[in-house]
Amino acid sequence: MVSELTDRQKLLLSELVRHSEGVDPSEAARRLDVSRRTLQRDLRAVAGWLRPFRARIENQKGRVRVVASPQELRRIEAALGPVMPQAAPVTPRQRAALLALWLLAEPGPLKLAYLGKVLDAAPASLSSDLNDLAPWLRARRLILVRRQGFGVLVEGGEAARRETMADIVYEQIPPYELARMTVREGDLSHPVARWLVQWVKPEALKALADVVESVLGAAEPPIEEADRFEVWLYAVIQSLRASRGGRLLGEEVEGDARPSDIATARELLVRAAQAIGLEAIATEPEIRYMARHLAGLRVRLDDDFRLLPSNVTALDLAHRFVRAVQDITQLPFTSDELLMSDLAQHLAPALDRVRAGLPIRNPLLEMVKVRYPELFAAAAAASRAVFAPHGLDLPEEEIGFLTMHLGASRERQSAEARWRAAIVCPHGLSSARLLLSRVRKELPEVSAVQVAPAQSASHLDADIVLSTVPLPETEVPVVVVSPFLTDEDIRQVRLALAGIERRWRPSPESGRRLSGGPTTWALHLASSVEIERIRAETMDDLIPIVARHVVRRGRAPAAEPIVKAIERRERLGSVVLPGRQLAVLHARTDALDGPFVGVYRLERPMRTPGVGEDEPVAVVLVLLARVEEDAEAIECLGRISVALVESQSLVEALKSAEEEQVRQHLYDAMVHLGE
């Protein structure tokens, strides 16, 4: 008898049997992604199937329920059998996505009858889907071809085809979830996961994941976890298309790419080609295509990297953006140093993606608009004022991320903490910061002691783990929450805390007591500044000159470690302050004997990559520190970085003032700024 029901009707009956209090019809239609009329037809079919069990369906007080004796309900459940998530029907929206993925993956035409068989759909339904799909593809520079006796085919550029495939997958399921299901757990409950393993062997999916993790996981500084899974998805799509003859044309991958990104892309794809036996993904066009995507990756800066944000240009733009938002909202954002630092770190890869025309995906966009409508409007207006003059048109998705940083700033407040919580959020810095701020505001009894990657969640030193994604079994309780920490999330966290036996820990020290303070360090650093006049055509010429000067000053025994440290940071992003003719080089290395500040004026300005185009640089400020540097010294260097974007007089002094005046300006910045 059960064979008479469709998969969707089985799922509907299973829900009715499980919920003796009844099911809301509107909610049931939403979950099954069908209309109320279709739901009524399914209910009639289920009612007919139930008659031999002396059971019926009733609508009582707006809820639909199965009326039957306990014995008959047990018989119904036995006849229905287990309805696993794998048996959940494909919704119309998922069917349309799968149809597009099949057409984009296949190099040749596919017959409608064949598509109907593999997608378990009627030709009329697929024909309707194709009608909706044609204009959607056209907006992405792809053409849907349909001819009688020929079949259905998608024509267009290879790069556009791959980007569209990635967009569809990302819309259906985050790459992190897709990788977890297909690589780690063999879970094919999601239709996209089932589609993927039909086109790429599971062992190839795992091999690609291992290569991406090995190459990007070992990067310094490390790449954000969510971005590593996005690179995995692009590598999977590259292998899928390359194995079927998809070839990138030279004009599709034109444009400048950083040598470091090309080198990383080459290593990644050469190793991937060896791992899966597909040399076609290691060609020069494929390498340049991957390098485009690497340019927009977000890095997670650990303490030994933090001196300035990785991109000095982004630091300047972050300050301008925050000031513009403050002018619009009249809220005190500019006093939040963490906001400035986080925005600068976020903007560096985001602007790279905007310039390269790469998609920016924000699954929380609609929630952001609802929760922070005023801040979203202010962020949109401020972005037009700050970024448009540089030829950067930020999409709504990126404005949503900026709004999340602003929202985190508004909700940030200190609170007495009693429970130690670890935050796991692989979707990026903005989501993690937002969740941290919500925890501090809504759960004053909780102290967020660390933000950890999902892969290390099983060994965290905390009382509880708050994660935005499901995690495997861990030693401490895990509560899956939204970055917005909803009321239901808060209730679940407190229920979990109530079941934990409190463990006593001594209060962590606020930091070691330091001799001296900002004034002492400011005097020491400013008085040691010297102005050097040098000749250099490029940054590659200048960095060794700076390193040799540091050695001559007796501040380091050898130049090579200093060169490597500066180059490592310089590769992370632009070092130019827009429109100031000033560049900032900064790094941390234990090759030094202590913090160092140096000013280097060029005999002739050199052209250096900036926002959108090269900019002239007449003076370079160098800020160096040890990895384990005195906290007060780092604070002084950080104050200089803030003053650079807020004080035009300091910039002008660095370019042309006498040495004593430069020292005075730097001293003032270190002592007075922020006090």
Secondary structure, 3 states (H helix, E strand, C coil): CHHHCCHHHHHHHHHHHHCCCCECHHHHHHHHCCCHHHHHHHHHHHHHHHHHHCCEEEEECCEEEEECCHHHHHHHHHHHCCCCHHHCCCCHHHHHHHHHHHHHHCCCCECHHHHHHHHCCCHHHHHHHHHHHHHHHHCCCEEEEEECCCEEEEEECHHHHHHHHHHHHHHHCCHHHHHHHHHHHCCCCCHHHHHHHHHCCHHHHHHHHHHHHHHHHCCCCCECHHHHHHHHHHHHHHHHHHCCCCCCCHHHHCCCCCHHHHHHHHHHHHHHHHHHCCHHHHCHHHHHHHHHHHCCCCECCCCCCCCCCCCHHHHHHHHHHHHHHHHHHCCCCCCCHHHHHHHHHHHHHHHHHHHHCCCCCCCCHHHHHHHCHHHHHHHHHHHHHHHHHHCCCCCHHHHHHHHHHHHHHHHCCCCCCCEEEEEECCCCHHHHHHHHHHHHHHCCCEEEEEEECHHHHHHCCCCEEEECCCCCCCCCCEEECCCCCCHHHHHHHHHHHHCCCCCCCCCCCCCCCCCCCHHHHHHHHHHCCCEEEECCCCHHHHHHHHHHHHHHCCCCCCCHHHHHHHHHHHCCCCCEECCCCEEEEEEECCCCCCCEEEEEEEEEEEEEECCCCEEEEEEEEEEEECCCCCHHHHHHHHHHHHHHHHCHHHHHHHHHCCHHHHHHHHHHHHHHCCC
